[in-house]
């Protein structure tokens, strides 16, 4: 039976474990980029997502066109661009925070497609998050360059577009959907890697990769995809989205914490201020409709999208 007011303890621990994997993933990416060029790394990630799982999972109930749109947006868009930014243009902690503004891009796309008007609380939430991004942009200590910030925002936009494609498909098995869509992420990543990095740099990076680097590739495909999507989908199938979705707010918490712990990323006051502003915006955007419904029982919670 779905939990009405929260997750049972074991299910809560599972949700937190997913957030730990997704949050610390930014540190894992940074460590692997010491050997692998970013687009080559992203290519390997999706190769090992598709093989060998595609031989065991049936094609999802989605059109080839939809799978292609999702695969290109998430593969070449979200991960290809974000890996490129993480190499030298932005720290993992800040990237884990900035990319979460995909929530607002997703809401904007949904409103554009449905004609739904922006609610006042969404405007306030967006202003808070934008203030956090402005705080990051105004500091030039090397934590994030303007290019890095722009690239991660572009990755967030690609993620939002992928969200809309997945929503349109409404796959019964999200893992199968992600695996089969990886087929369409591989060609553009391979093409861009060959053009922008070159075959020599690609081969040199693969030859230089050590056990930790290949472990990072496995973390991307097995931890992020196989464990993350299966566990997240399992929770969403057993509990209301209102009880599960807010757990995603923990991703930047673990992302910034892991970056500070393992990579010694400094947490200056301005960075903590930016974190607080972006998180306040995300929290307001995700939770205010349900808070309002509890404070005013006669008010129906509005959809965040």
FENZI-V423858 format. One record per residue. N is the residue number from 1. RES is the residue in three letters. SS is DSSP state (helix for helix, strand for strand, loop for the rest). Layout:
n:N res:RES ss:SS
n:N res:RES ss:SS
This chain:
n:1 res:UNK ss:loop
n:2 res:UNK ss:loop
n:3 res:UNK ss:loop
n:4 res:UNK ss:loop
n:5 res:UNK ss:loop
n:6 res:UNK ss:loop
n:7 res:UNK ss:loop
n:8 res:UNK ss:loop
n:9 res:UNK ss:helix
n:10 res:UNK ss:helix
n:11 res:UNK ss:helix
n:12 res:UNK ss:helix
n:13 res:UNK ss:helix
n:14 res:UNK ss:helix
n:15 res:UNK ss:helix
n:16 res:UNK ss:helix
n:17 res:UNK ss:helix
n:18 res:UNK ss:helix
n:19 res:UNK ss:helix
n:20 res:UNK ss:helix
n:21 res:UNK ss:helix
n:22 res:UNK ss:helix
n:23 res:UNK ss:helix
n:24 res:UNK ss:helix
n:25 res:UNK ss:helix
n:26 res:UNK ss:helix
n:27 res:UNK ss:helix
n:28 res:UNK ss:helix
n:29 res:UNK ss:helix
n:30 res:UNK ss:helix
n:31 res:UNK ss:helix
n:32 res:UNK ss:helix
n:33 res:UNK ss:loop
n:34 res:UNK ss:loop
n:35 res:UNK ss:loop
n:36 res:UNK ss:loop
n:37 res:UNK ss:loop
n:38 res:UNK ss:helix
n:39 res:UNK ss:helix
n:40 res:UNK ss:helix
n:41 res:UNK ss:helix
n:42 res:UNK ss:helix
n:43 res:UNK ss:helix
n:44 res:UNK ss:helix
n:45 res:UNK ss:helix
n:46 res:UNK ss:helix
n:47 res:UNK ss:helix
n:48 res:UNK ss:helix
n:49 res:UNK ss:helix
n:50 res:UNK ss:helix
n:51 res:UNK ss:loop
n:52 res:UNK ss:loop
n:53 res:UNK ss:helix
n:54 res:UNK ss:helix
n:55 res:UNK ss:helix
n:56 res:UNK ss:loop
n:57 res:UNK ss:loop
n:58 res:UNK ss:loop
n:59 res:UNK ss:loop
n:60 res:UNK ss:loop
n:61 res:UNK ss:loop
n:62 res:UNK ss:loop
n:63 res:UNK ss:loop
n:64 res:UNK ss:helix
n:65 res:UNK ss:helix
n:66 res:UNK ss:helix
n:67 res:UNK ss:helix
n:68 res:UNK ss:helix
n:69 res:UNK ss:helix
n:70 res:UNK ss:helix
n:71 res:UNK ss:helix
n:72 res:UNK ss:helix
n:73 res:UNK ss:helix
n:74 res:UNK ss:helix
n:75 res:UNK ss:helix
n:76 res:UNK ss:helix
n:77 res:UNK ss:helix
n:78 res:UNK ss:helix
n:79 res:UNK ss:helix
n:80 res:UNK ss:helix
n:81 res:UNK ss:helix
n:82 res:UNK ss:helix
n:83 res:UNK ss:helix
n:84 res:UNK ss:helix
n:85 res:UNK ss:helix
n:86 res:UNK ss:helix
n:87 res:UNK ss:helix
n:88 res:UNK ss:helix
n:89 res:UNK ss:loop
n:90 res:UNK ss:strand
n:91 res:UNK ss:loop
n:92 res:UNK ss:helix
n:93 res:UNK ss:helix
n:94 res:UNK ss:helix
n:95 res:UNK ss:helix
n:96 res:UNK ss:helix
n:97 res:UNK ss:helix
n:98 res:UNK ss:helix
n:99 res:UNK ss:helix
n:100 res:UNK ss:helix
n:101 res:UNK ss:helix
n:102 res:UNK ss:helix
n:103 res:UNK ss:helix
n:104 res:UNK ss:helix
n:105 res:UNK ss:helix
n:106 res:UNK ss:helix
n:107 res:UNK ss:helix
n:108 res:UNK ss:helix
n:109 res:UNK ss:helix
n:110 res:UNK ss:helix
n:111 res:UNK ss:helix
n:112 res:UNK ss:helix
n:113 res:UNK ss:helix
n:114 res:UNK ss:helix
n:115 res:UNK ss:loop
n:116 res:UNK ss:loop
n:117 res:UNK ss:loop
n:118 res:UNK ss:loop
n:119 res:UNK ss:loop
n:120 res:UNK ss:helix
n:121 res:UNK ss:helix
n:122 res:UNK ss:helix
n:123 res:UNK ss:helix
n:124 res:UNK ss:helix
n:125 res:UNK ss:helix
n:126 res:UNK ss:helix
n:127 res:UNK ss:helix
n:128 res:UNK ss:helix
n:129 res:UNK ss:helix
n:130 res:UNK ss:helix
n:131 res:UNK ss:helix
n:132 res:UNK ss:helix
n:133 res:UNK ss:helix
n:134 res:UNK ss:helix
n:135 res:UNK ss:helix
n:136 res:UNK ss:helix
n:137 res:UNK ss:helix
n:138 res:UNK ss:loop
n:139 res:UNK ss:loop
n:140 res:UNK ss:loop
n:141 res:UNK ss:loop
n:142 res:UNK ss:loop
n:143 res:UNK ss:loop
n:144 res:UNK ss:strand
n:145 res:UNK ss:loop
n:146 res:UNK ss:helix
n:147 res:UNK ss:helix
n:148 res:UNK ss:helix
n:149 res:UNK ss:helix
n:150 res:UNK ss:helix
n:151 res:UNK ss:helix
n:152 res:UNK ss:helix
n:153 res:UNK ss:helix
n:154 res:UNK ss:helix
n:155 res:UNK ss:helix
n:156 res:UNK ss:helix
n:157 res:UNK ss:helix
n:158 res:UNK ss:helix
n:159 res:UNK ss:helix
n:160 res:UNK ss:helix
n:161 res:UNK ss:helix
n:162 res:UNK ss:helix
n:163 res:UNK ss:helix
n:164 res:UNK ss:helix
n:165 res:UNK ss:helix
n:166 res:UNK ss:helix
n:167 res:UNK ss:helix
n:168 res:UNK ss:helix
n:169 res:UNK ss:helix
n:170 res:UNK ss:loop
n:171 res:UNK ss:loop
n:172 res:UNK ss:loop
n:173 res:UNK ss:loop
n:174 res:UNK ss:helix
n:175 res:UNK ss:helix
n:176 res:UNK ss:helix
n:177 res:UNK ss:helix
n:178 res:UNK ss:helix
n:179 res:UNK ss:helix
n:180 res:UNK ss:helix
n:181 res:UNK ss:helix
n:182 res:UNK ss:helix
n:183 res:UNK ss:helix
n:184 res:UNK ss:helix
n:185 res:UNK ss:helix
n:186 res:UNK ss:helix
n:187 res:UNK ss:helix
n:188 res:UNK ss:helix
n:189 res:UNK ss:helix
n:190 res:UNK ss:helix
n:191 res:UNK ss:helix
n:192 res:UNK ss:helix
n:193 res:UNK ss:helix
n:194 res:UNK ss:helix
n:195 res:UNK ss:helix
n:196 res:UNK ss:helix
n:197 res:UNK ss:helix
n:198 res:UNK ss:loop
n:199 res:UNK ss:helix
n:200 res:UNK ss:helix
n:201 res:UNK ss:helix
n:202 res:UNK ss:helix
n:203 res:UNK ss:helix
n:204 res:UNK ss:helix
n:205 res:UNK ss:helix
n:206 res:UNK ss:helix
n:207 res:UNK ss:helix
n:208 res:UNK ss:helix
n:209 res:UNK ss:loop
n:210 res:UNK ss:loop
n:211 res:UNK ss:helix
n:212 res:UNK ss:helix
n:213 res:UNK ss:helix
n:214 res:UNK ss:helix
n:215 res:UNK ss:helix
n:216 res:UNK ss:helix
n:217 res:UNK ss:helix
n:218 res:UNK ss:helix
n:219 res:UNK ss:helix
n:220 res:UNK ss:helix
n:221 res:UNK ss:helix
n:222 res:UNK ss:helix
n:223 res:UNK ss:helix
n:224 res:UNK ss:helix
n:225 res:UNK ss:helix
n:226 res:UNK ss:helix
n:227 res:UNK ss:helix
n:228 res:UNK ss:helix
n:229 res:UNK ss:helix
n:230 res:UNK ss:helix
n:231 res:UNK ss:helix
n:232 res:UNK ss:helix
n:233 res:UNK ss:helix
n:234 res:UNK ss:helix
n:235 res:UNK ss:helix
n:236 res:UNK ss:helix
n:237 res:UNK ss:helix
n:238 res:UNK ss:helix
n:239 res:UNK ss:loop
n:240 res:UNK ss:loop
n:241 res:UNK ss:helix
n:242 res:UNK ss:helix
n:243 res:UNK ss:helix
n:244 res:UNK ss:helix
n:245 res:UNK ss:helix
n:246 res:UNK ss:helix
n:247 res:UNK ss:helix
n:248 res:UNK ss:helix
n:249 res:UNK ss:helix
n:250 res:UNK ss:helix
n:251 res:UNK ss:helix
n:252 res:UNK ss:helix
n:253 res:UNK ss:helix
n:254 res:UNK ss:helix
n:255 res:UNK ss:helix
n:256 res:UNK ss:helix
n:257 res:UNK ss:helix
n:258 res:UNK ss:helix
n:259 res:UNK ss:helix
n:260 res:UNK ss:helix
n:261 res:UNK ss:helix
n:262 res:UNK ss:helix
n:263 res:UNK ss:helix
n:264 res:UNK ss:loop
n:265 res:UNK ss:loop
n:266 res:UNK ss:loop
n:267 res:UNK ss:loop
n:268 res:UNK ss:loop
n:269 res:UNK ss:helix
n:270 res:UNK ss:helix
n:271 res:UNK ss:helix
n:272 res:UNK ss:helix
n:273 res:UNK ss:helix
n:274 res:UNK ss:helix
n:275 res:UNK ss:helix
n:276 res:UNK ss:helix
n:277 res:UNK ss:helix
n:278 res:UNK ss:helix
n:279 res:UNK ss:helix
n:280 res:UNK ss:helix
n:281 res:UNK ss:helix
n:282 res:UNK ss:helix
n:283 res:UNK ss:helix
n:284 res:UNK ss:helix
n:285 res:UNK ss:helix
n:286 res:UNK ss:helix
n:287 res:UNK ss:helix
n:288 res:UNK ss:helix
n:289 res:UNK ss:helix
n:290 res:UNK ss:helix
n:291 res:UNK ss:helix
n:292 res:UNK ss:helix
n:293 res:UNK ss:helix
n:294 res:UNK ss:helix
n:295 res:UNK ss:helix
n:296 res:UNK ss:loop
n:297 res:UNK ss:loop
n:298 res:UNK ss:loop
n:299 res:UNK ss:loop
n:300 res:UNK ss:loop
n:301 res:UNK ss:loop
n:302 res:UNK ss:loop
n:303 res:UNK ss:loop
n:304 res:UNK ss:loop
n:305 res:UNK ss:loop
